[in-house]
Amino acid sequence: MKPAVVLTSLLLGFSSVTFAVAEEFTPIPDRSTFLSQVAGKDLRLTGYGPISVSLTVLPDGEIEGRGLGRPVTGAWRWQDGYFCRDLFWGQRNLGPNCQAVQMQGQTVRFIADQGTGNFADFAVQ
């Protein structure tokens, strides 16, 4: 699979990784809780071997990071209980998506398409 397709799939939440764990994922219900758990922290994509994706969701509504050696930039807002974001990977527009967000320990799960799509798990560091 081409790197652009892999990164687009991961950031859009079209790939799923399942880990056997005892603790359940807990929904993040509001912007305030989301900010306290995630804002300003390094989010690293987990479970994909050598694929390198690292993002920071900033309290001011920006997203920055790197994915497969290219910059990842964007904007986010909390809307109707969902993390809604618009992303660019380098010059490529990955478009908008509103996602359900859940936490389990130091892992944040973004579930595409308002929680009905696939998910991507990021380690919160």
Buried (B, 14 or more C-beta within 10 A) or exposed (E): EEEBEBBBBBBBBBBBBEEEEEEEBBBBEEBEBBBEBBBEBEBBBBBBEEBEBBBBBEEEEEBEBBBBEBEBBBBBEBEEBBBBBBBBBBEEEBEEBBBBBBBBEEBBBBBBBBBEBBBBBBBBE
